[in-house]
């Protein structure tokens, strides 16, 4: 029993350590520019005679359909409503006209002698702005247009090929996300670079992300940091946090905790939860700032208010050891559980440790194994090793040497030195 507690305590201490997060996917508080919907002043509808009121005059139902979803329909010079509508028309000849922003106006004569349907197909304006606006109307299902991302990307491409920066940005975004097209990072980079060179913030952020992880381009931390810095300097919180990660790791820039703290703080003060957690880690470990558990707790709390699982877990660590707060296993378990229930493996491992030792909860190896297994199945090396310990000693599960070896091996393959020692001890 004493051996198990010592093993688990060592694991728990390792789990509580600080780890630098990954940079975020572009987005957050920045997205490709959204064009404003045009609000054309519509004329007042003209009252049209009802069929019942004109009994001696024949009227027929005429249904008008048009590809101009935002078009205005005029009949005999009177505005009658949207281009897609039904009207009761007197027998005879009528002049029909559709007026819209992104299509060429269309006029025709309709001869009415029975109920009928009339197709008013307009030709699209081919200029870049009209094609871009059409694309976004389809993308968002806006201005009466049906939601159709495939058509949206076709229009974005038409505008992008004419050099329209916003269309290039949106086309890059669609390729990045796989919206309306097959996801293709190479195409995403191609179009994002064109927009980025014209100053588009989302495109710059996307390029930084793609260069950081080598998506569609050869991984290049220098290029990643270059583009992230351009966006960060314009005040974007996500880019500021990502640039902080670059400085903390020395990726594409000279490693500097002080610079990391500088950028984390800028993002954290704008409410970025990841940056708040990362800034808390810097205070917890004294990286780039004077070490202060109190300040660490302050920033962890801000991030927990947004539900950040890593911050929830780190606040649990602070309560477990009494760092910056009054020591309380009960409070530690409370915060671990919040993070564990979000599926955060570190917190699940910590919660398992608390159940193993009865810290803040009623001691239960069965519950410990439950939480260790959840973390171990996500690949958490510490939890995998703990599963090995439980199977070797029969704590919460039937004693099973082969199962113990299986879990020790999984942990050892990830470099867990304790698990390697366990395998040697067991002759493997």
N, C-alpha and C positions, 0 to 999 in steps of 0.2 A: 504493500500500500504506500509506504513512504517512497519507494522507488518510482511508482507511477506518478505520485504528486510532483516529485522533482522533475520527472520527464516533462509532464504537462506544463509545469511552471516555465520551464525553459522554452517550450513551444509558444506559450502565451506571450512571453516577453518578445519573441521574434515577431509574432503576429502583430504586436502593437507598434512595431517600427514604422517609420515614415517611408512612403514610396511616392515617387514623382508620377503624377498622372499623365495620361496620354493627351495629346492636343485634340481638341474637339473638331468634329466635322463642321465645315463652314455652315453658317446659319445663325443660330442664336438670335442676337438682336440685329442681324444684318441679312438681308435677302436681296435678290435682284430687284431693281426698281419696279414698282407697280404703277402703270400708267393710270391717270385718273379717268374715270368713265365720263364720256362726253354727255352733258345734260342739255340736249337741244331743246329750245323753247318750242313746245308744240302748239300749233294754232288751235283755236277752239273748234270742236266738232260742229259740223252743220247738221241740224235736225233733218232727218230724211223721212218722207211719208211712209206710214205703215200700210201694209197690204190691206188690212181690214178697213182702213179709212178711205181707200180708193177701190171700192168693190167693182167698178166697171172697167178698171184698168188692170191689165194682167201684170202681175209681179212674179218674179222667179228668184229662187234662192241661188246665189252665186258664191261659191267658196273660193277665196284667193289664197294661194300658197306661194311663199317666196323664200329664197335663200337669204334674203335680207331680213334677219330676225329683228333688227332694230329699225326697220324702215317705216316710213309714214306713207299711208295710202291716200291718194286723192282720186275722187271719181267726179268727172265733169267739173273739175276745178275746186271741189269741196273736200276738205280734210275729213276723213271718216274714221281714222284710227290706225292701228298697226297694220303692217303689210300682210300679216297672216290673220285673216278674219273672214267672216261670212256676212254678206249683205243681201238685202231684198232689193232687187233692181227691176225697174219697169222694162217691159219688152222693148227692144230697139237697140240702138247703137249708143255706146258710152265710151268716153275717153278716160283711160285709167293711167295713173302715174304713181311711181314709187320714188320717194326721196330718202336718201340715207347718207351717212357719213363716209362709209368705207366701200361703197359700191357706186358705179356710175349710174346716174339717174336713168330711169326706164319709163318710156311711154308707149302705150299701145291702145288700140281700139278693140272693144269687146262687143260683139253682137249677141244680144240676149233674146232667146226664143224658147228657152226651157231651163230647168234647173241644171246647173253645170259647175264644173271646177275649172279654175283658170290658174295656170302656172306662170308666175311672174319671176322668171329666173334672171337675175342681174349679173353683170360682169363685175368682178372685183377691181377696185383701184389697185394698181400694181406698185405704187410708190412705197418706199420703205416704211414710212410711218403708218400708212393704212394697213399694210400687211402685218406690222407689229401689233397694232391695235386689234385687228381681227384675230391674231394668234392669242392674245391675252383674253379676249372675250370668250374664245373657245376653251382656253386653259382654265378659266375660273367659272365658266358657265354664267357669264355676266351679260347684262344688257339684253336679256331675252334669248341669248345664244345657248344651245345645248352644250353640256359639258363634254368635251371631246379632246383629250390631250394629244391624240394622234394628229388631228387636224391642226391643233395648236402648234405643234412642232413643225409641221409643213409650212405654216405661215411665218413662224419665227425664222426658219431657214431662208425663206424668200427675202425677208427683211435683212437678216444677217449677211447674206451674200451681197447686199447693197451697202454694207458697212454700218448698219444701225447698231450702235453700241449696246443699247438695252436689249435688243433682240439677240445679239451675240451672247450676252450674259444669261438670258433666259434659256437659250439653246444649250449653253454649257451646263446650266443647272439641270435641264431635262436629261441630258446624257449622264450627268453625275448621279442622278436619282433613278434613272430608268423610267421617267414619266413620258409616255407617248412614244418612246423609242426604246430599243434594247440598250441597257446600261453599257456604256462604253467610256472608260476613263480617258482613252486616247483622244476621242472626239471631245470629251468634256474639257480636257486641257487645251485642245486646239482652239475652241471657241472662247473659253475663259481667258486665254492669253490675249486674244484680239480685243476683248472688252477691257481687260486689265490695263492694257497699254493706253486705253482711253480714259482711265481713272475710275473704272467701276469697282466699288469696294467689295461686293460679293465675289466678283471674279478674282480679285487679288487674294482674298481669303481662301478661295477654292484652290488657287494655284499653290499657295503656301502649304495647304493640307496635302495636295497631291505630291508635291516635291518632298514633303516630310516623310511620307509613307511609300513613295515610289509608285504612285497610281497613275498609269498612263504616261509616265516619264521615268527616267532613271532617278533613283532616290538621290537627293541633293539637299543636304541641310542648309548649305549656304543660300541656295535659291529660295528655300522655304522661309528662312529667316528674313531674307530681303523683302519678300512679298508681305509676310506677316507684319513686318515693321512699318511698311507703308500704310497698312490699314490701322495698326495700333496707334500710329501717330495722329490719325484723324479721330481718335477717341473711341474706337469700337472695343467694347469690353471683351468679347470673345477673342479677338486678335491680341489684345493686351495680355490676357491670361495665357494664350498659346505662346506668345513671345517670352513670357516669364518662364515657361517650361523649357524653351530653347536655352535661355540663359542658365537655368538651374542645371541642365544637362550638358551645357557646352555644345549644343547642336547648331552649327552654322554661325556661332558667335563665340567670343572668348568666354569661358565659363565664369560666371559671377553671381554669387548669391545676392549681393547687394542690388544688382540690376534686376535679378529675378524678383526680389521683394518690391522694387520700384514698380514693375509692371503688374505684379499681382495686386499691389495696393490700388493702383488705378482701376483695375477691373473689379476688385472687391468692393470699392466704394461706389461702384455703379450697380452693385447687387449680384455680381456673378458668383454663384454658389461654389463652383470649382475653385475660383480664385480665392474666395474666402477660406475654403478648407486648406488650400496650398499655403496661404499666408499664415494660417494657424500652425501648419507644420513647421514653417520657418521660425516662428516664435517658440514652438515646442522644442526644437532642436538647436536654436540659437544660430541659424544659418542666415547671414546677411543682416541680422538685427541682434540686439542684446536679448539673450535668452529670457523668456518670461512665460511661465505656464498660465499666468492670469490673462495675458494678451492672447495666448493660444486658445484658451477657453472662450474668450470673447468672440474670436473669429469663427471658431467651430460652431458656437451657438447661432451666429448669423446664418451660417450655411445650413444648420439643422432646421431652421425655420422654413427653409425651402425644400426640406425632405432629403437633403443630400446624404446618401447612405454612408459614404466614407467619413463624413463629419460626425454623423450619429455614432459610428463605431469609435472614432477618436475621442469623442466626448465620454463614451463609456470607459475608454482606457484612462482618461483623466480621473474619473470617479473611482476606478478600480484602485489606482495608486495614490489618490489624494493629491494629484498635481493640479494646482490652480483652483481647486474646490475642496470642500470637506470630504474626506474619504468615505465612500459608501458603496459596498458591494451591491446593495439593493438598487441604487441608482445606476450603477454600472450595468447591471443586468437589464434594467429598463431601456437603456440606450442601445445596448447590444441587440436586444430583441427587435427594436424598431428597425434597425439596419438589417438584421438577419431575415426578417419577414419580407424585406425587399429583395432577398436573394443574394445579399452581399456575403461572399464566402468568408472573408476575414472575421466578420461579426458572427457568422454561424460557428466558426471554430472557437471564438472566444466564449460564446454562449455554451458550447459543448464543454469547454474547460470549467466554466462556473458550475455546471451540473455535475461534472466529475468530482469536484471538491466541495459542493454544497455552499458555494460562495454567493450569497444573495438569493439563493433558491434552495428548496429541499433537495438534498443530494440524491441523484438518480443517474446511474450508469446508462440505463435504458434511454433516457432523454439525451444524455451526453452523446451516445452513439447516433441517435437520430440527427442531431445537429452536425456532428462530425461528418456523417455520411453525406449530408446535403453539400457541405463545403468540399469534401473529397471528390465527389462526383463532378464538381466544377473544375477540378484540377488543382485545388489548393494543397500544396505539398505538406504543410504542417498538419492539416486535417487528415491527409492520407497516412502520415506517420502515426497519428493518434489512433486511427482505425487499426493499424497494425498492432499497436500496444494493446488495444482493447481485445482483439482476437487472440493475441498471445497469452493474455492473462485471464481471459474469460470474463471481462467486465462489460455487462450489458448485452453480451452475445455468448453463444457457446464457444468454448475454447477451441481454436482451430489454427494449427500451426501454418497450414498451407495458405489460408486466408490472410494470416498475419504477414507471411512472406510476400504475398501478392501486393498488399498495401505498402509494405516497406519498400518493395521494388519500385512501385509507382513514384513514391516520394524520392527515392534515391536517384531515379532517372532525371529528376528535376534538380538534382544537386544537393538534396537535403543530407547533410553530413551525419546527423543522428541516425537517420534511416540506413545509411551506408554502414555505420557501426553495428546497427542491429542485425543486418544481413550477415556481416562477418561473424558476429557472436553466434548466430544460428547455423554457421557453416555454409553460407551461400555467397 
